[in-house]
Amino acid sequence: MPARVTVPSLFPPPGYAHVSVVEAGARLAFLAGAVPLDAAGKIVGVGDPVRQAEQVIANLGEQLRAVGSDFAHVVATDVYVVSGEPRVLSDVWGVVEASGLSTGPHSSTLLGVACLGYTGQLVEITATAVVPESQSQSQSQSESESESEF
């Protein structure tokens, strides 16, 4: 399990840790940016950053489950929001906190940006997560079995 460190000599962070430490030998998952697309590839919540953040969180959860991890094992995120308004960034961060993603807490950067990759996209989250050892072992066995079939 990752160790989360809040440095006493620094400002108290609002819902995240200053540092996440993972012991060598852990299996890490580096997730591509989760985006607010539904299963058909359509933008969800056009014009609504909060609704898009909810879809992004749902998609991020799917990515994590696919590799045997979950929100509790996320050690770092970058949250991108198309806005220059702190209120909008704060609203999106509220969705992150409510999701349980910030349980830990994890290390995170919240950024206001000019645009993202899809037309109408307002939110994207990248993440790094630890894959728990029991999941790593069973997934490694599955991968070995799949490779041996070829």
Buried (B, 14 or more C-beta within 10 A) or exposed (E): EBEBEEEEEEEEEEBBBBBBEBEEEBBBBEBEBBBBBEEEEEBBBEEBBBBBBBBBBBBBBEBBEEBBBBBBBBBBBBBBBBBEEEEBBEBBBEBBBEBBBBBBBBBBEBEBEEEBEBEBBBBBBBBBBBBBEEBBEEBEEEEEEEEEEE
